Amino acid sequence: MAEDAAVVPLNEEAWTTEMDKVDASPLALCKKVFVLAKTAFVVYQTVKAAMAWRKSKKPMGVPAQLCLLFSALIVSGVCYYKFTSKHIRPLVVFQALSHYLCFIILHVLVGYVECRKFEMRAKLLKAFWLFHVIWWAIIAFVAKTAKCTTEKFYPDAFILTDCFSIGIYIMVYVLHSRGYMLKWSADEKVAQNLFTKQTERYLSFYTFLLVWHNFELVLGKGLDSFTDSIMCGEEGTKWIYATGKGNLFMMLHIIGTMMGTGMARAVFIKTAKAEGFFGGVDEGSDADEKADPKSKSGVEPKKVK
């Protein structure tokens, strides 16, 4: 494969021809079938869980539902992009939206936590709304300006979105280390347990996600490992690859974007289900749960199967 790539003329027409061959290979076709099946399953499970959260009496019920639906929308959009385009701007925008979704999850968790003694809630939410505005400004900026060049096939727009997400992560880490400045009461054990498990999984997932995106940055900016496999085409708007190696580099970014949407499912589906809240997500308040110890969302949710 490397020898074949070496004799391909360095021009868009020749590389586009080779890219079409790569995309038509049996391995590529198998990946397409897998991506379609995986996307359909993920979207179905996400929408199903969103409908369950909609029935919840808990404060984060509707926000969690909207967060999951936004996640499903991004997954569907990325899948559509995978099969219809190699242009850079949609990929940068989808990755930015994936980063933004991570912040939305933080807003839902902290903004709607069932803790009465949360004196910093109003101040944090005020700051969060400012971050929402900044995120949309960044998304609009990269959607307008993301381009590659012949000398630099990796757009700086990726660096901008990754760096701002790292800044959000640092804030999350500080909040997490301080227990999100919450003061729990004795009758809030159920809510405390769920919030603790959700935020622990959230931080763990966020850490892995940033490691993944930093790995992309190292490959794209720090190393020349893919300059022989990807070139910038159509006046800086498109990536063109001549080998499976170049296709792999593009897939790394698509997978990273998809993983960002997986955080919503991890926090609002897997964690809630593991803690016994999914079957009882429409249960009442902690007081009701305490009165009914046999409830699926009782004090010892892990015992529920």
LINQUI-V995414 format. One record per residue. RES is the residue in one small letter. PSI is psi in whole degrees, -180 to 180 (* if undefined). Layout:
BEGIN
res=[RES;RES]
psi=[PSI;PSI]
END
This chain:
BEGIN
res=[m;a;e;d;a;a;v;v;p;l;n;e;e;a;w;t;t;e;m;d;k;v;d;a;s;p;l;a;l;c;k;k;v;f;v;l;a;k;t;a;f;v;v;y;q;t;v;k;a;a;m;a;w;r;k;s;k;k;p;m;g;v;p;a;q;l;c;l;l;f;s;a;l;i;v;s;g;v;c;y;y;k;f;t;s;k;h;i;r;p;l;v;v;f;q;a;l;s;h;y;l;c;f;i;i;l;h;v;l;v;g;y;v;e;c;r;k;f;e;m;r;a;k;l;l;k;a;f;w;l;f;h;v;i;w;w;a;i;i;a;f;v;a;k;t;a;k;c;t;t;e;k;f;y;p;d;a;f;i;l;t;d;c;f;s;i;g;i;y;i;m;v;y;v;l;h;s;r;g;y;m;l;k;w;s;a;d;e;k;v;a;q;n;l;f;t;k;q;t;e;r;y;l;s;f;y;t;f;l;l;v;w;h;n;f;e;l;v;l;g;k;g;l;d;s;f;t;d;s;i;m;c;g;e;e;g;t;k;w;i;y;a;t;g;k;g;n;l;f;m;m;l;h;i;i;g;t;m;m;g;t;g;m;a;r;a;v;f;i;k;t;a;k;a;e;g;f;f;g;g;v;d;e;g;s;d;a;d;e;k;a;d;p;k;s;k;s;g;v;e;p;k;k;v;k]
psi=[-42;-39;-39;-42;-32;-29;-1;126;142;72;159;-40;-45;-43;-35;-39;-44;-36;-40;-36;-42;-44;-20;2;156;-39;-41;-39;-40;-40;-37;-43;-43;-44;-42;-47;-43;-43;-45;-43;-45;-45;-42;-48;-37;-46;-39;-44;-36;-40;-34;-42;-29;-31;-6;145;-2;151;-36;7;-60;-45;-40;-39;-48;-37;-43;-40;-37;-39;-46;-36;-42;-43;-46;-42;-41;-39;-44;-43;-42;-35;-5;-12;154;12;150;-43;-45;-38;-43;-42;-44;-39;-39;-41;-35;-43;-44;-37;-38;-39;-38;-40;-43;-44;-44;-46;-48;-38;-26;19;140;72;118;-36;77;78;-27;3;-51;-43;-41;-44;-35;-42;-38;-41;-34;-41;-34;-46;-43;-42;-46;-33;-42;-44;-44;-38;-48;-30;-26;-30;-12;117;158;170;170;-36;-35;100;-15;114;144;-16;-34;-40;-41;-50;-38;-42;-41;-36;-36;-39;-42;-39;-41;-42;-43;-44;-42;-46;-42;-41;-22;13;25;19;36;145;104;144;165;-30;12;24;-40;-50;-39;-43;-45;-46;-42;-47;-39;-45;-32;-44;-37;-49;-41;-44;-41;-41;-48;-40;-42;-35;-42;-49;-34;-34;-41;-43;-41;-44;-41;-35;-41;-27;160;29;-26;7;-20;-2;-18;139;161;129;175;53;41;15;-5;145;137;127;148;-7;170;-26;-43;-39;-38;-41;-42;-39;-32;-40;-37;-43;-42;-39;-43;-38;-33;-38;-26;-20;-39;-41;-38;-41;-46;-10;-63;-46;-46;-40;-42;-30;7;10;-14;-43;-27;30;-17;15;172;-154;178;-34;-40;-40;-35;-35;-23;84;-14;-1;153;-21;42;-170;-27;69;-25;-20;-10;131;*]
END
